[in-house]
Amino acid sequence: MNRFQTEKRRPFHRLLLPALVFLCLMCFLFYGMSSVSFATQKEEERSLKQAVIKSAVHCYAVEGSYPESLTYLEEHYGITYDHDKYLVTYEVVGSNLMPDVDVIPLNNREVAP
């Protein structure tokens, strides 16, 4: 055995483990960001629906009847939302019955966590 003889080192094998760890960390980071994005989108939908319902109830309390359209709520009660991102359906049943409100996201980029 020659103590001065050097063994050929394989740099590929030395870098394989750190590269795999880095890729795993990046996958976990991407998964976490997509799940936060999905939760934020659902929270925005819920918040918009609640805002429309609260404004309709406020209109009923002040004026004695529910508004006839979503446009009326936008003009008189300050409801604003991104029309390119969400479709809000506002169906009036009667002037003294609460309208049916649905919020539908227009971009169907559903990212399942």
Contacts in CASP RR format, 6 or more apart in sequence:
PFRMAT RR
TARGET T0000
AUTHOR 0000-0000-0000
METHOD contacts of the structure
MODEL  1
MNRFQTEKRRPFHRLLLPALVFLCLMCFLFYGMSSVSFATQKEEERSLKQ
AVIKSAVHCYAVEGSYPESLTYLEEHYGITYDHDKYLVTYEVVGSNLMPD
VDVIPLNNREVAP
31 113 0 8 1.000
32 113 0 8 1.000
34 111 0 8 1.000
34 113 0 8 1.000
35 111 0 8 1.000
35 113 0 8 1.000
37 111 0 8 1.000
38 110 0 8 1.000
38 111 0 8 1.000
38 112 0 8 1.000
38 113 0 8 1.000
39 113 0 8 1.000
41 105 0 8 1.000
44 86 0 8 1.000
45 86 0 8 1.000
45 103 0 8 1.000
45 105 0 8 1.000
46 103 0 8 1.000
48 81 0 8 1.000
48 86 0 8 1.000
48 88 0 8 1.000
48 103 0 8 1.000
49 88 0 8 1.000
49 101 0 8 1.000
49 102 0 8 1.000
49 103 0 8 1.000
51 79 0 8 1.000
52 70 0 8 1.000
52 73 0 8 1.000
52 79 0 8 1.000
52 88 0 8 1.000
52 90 0 8 1.000
52 101 0 8 1.000
52 103 0 8 1.000
53 98 0 8 1.000
53 101 0 8 1.000
55 67 0 8 1.000
55 73 0 8 1.000
55 77 0 8 1.000
55 78 0 8 1.000
55 79 0 8 1.000
56 66 0 8 1.000
56 67 0 8 1.000
56 73 0 8 1.000
56 98 0 8 1.000
56 99 0 8 1.000
56 101 0 8 1.000
57 98 0 8 1.000
58 77 0 8 1.000
59 65 0 8 1.000
59 66 0 8 1.000
59 67 0 8 1.000
59 72 0 8 1.000
59 73 0 8 1.000
59 76 0 8 1.000
59 77 0 8 1.000
60 66 0 8 1.000
60 98 0 8 1.000
65 95 0 8 1.000
65 96 0 8 1.000
66 92 0 8 1.000
66 94 0 8 1.000
66 95 0 8 1.000
66 96 0 8 1.000
66 97 0 8 1.000
66 98 0 8 1.000
66 99 0 8 1.000
67 73 0 8 1.000
67 76 0 8 1.000
67 77 0 8 1.000
67 92 0 8 1.000
67 99 0 8 1.000
68 92 0 8 1.000
68 95 0 8 1.000
69 90 0 8 1.000
69 92 0 8 1.000
70 79 0 8 1.000
70 88 0 8 1.000
70 90 0 8 1.000
73 79 0 8 1.000
73 90 0 8 1.000
74 80 0 8 1.000
81 88 0 8 1.000
84 106 0 8 1.000
85 105 0 8 1.000
85 106 0 8 1.000
85 107 0 8 1.000
86 103 0 8 1.000
86 104 0 8 1.000
86 105 0 8 1.000
86 106 0 8 1.000
87 103 0 8 1.000
87 104 0 8 1.000
87 105 0 8 1.000
87 106 0 8 1.000
88 101 0 8 1.000
88 102 0 8 1.000
88 103 0 8 1.000
88 104 0 8 1.000
89 100 0 8 1.000
89 101 0 8 1.000
89 102 0 8 1.000
89 104 0 8 1.000
90 99 0 8 1.000
90 100 0 8 1.000
90 101 0 8 1.000
91 99 0 8 1.000
91 100 0 8 1.000
91 101 0 8 1.000
92 99 0 8 1.000
93 99 0 8 1.000
93 100 0 8 1.000
END
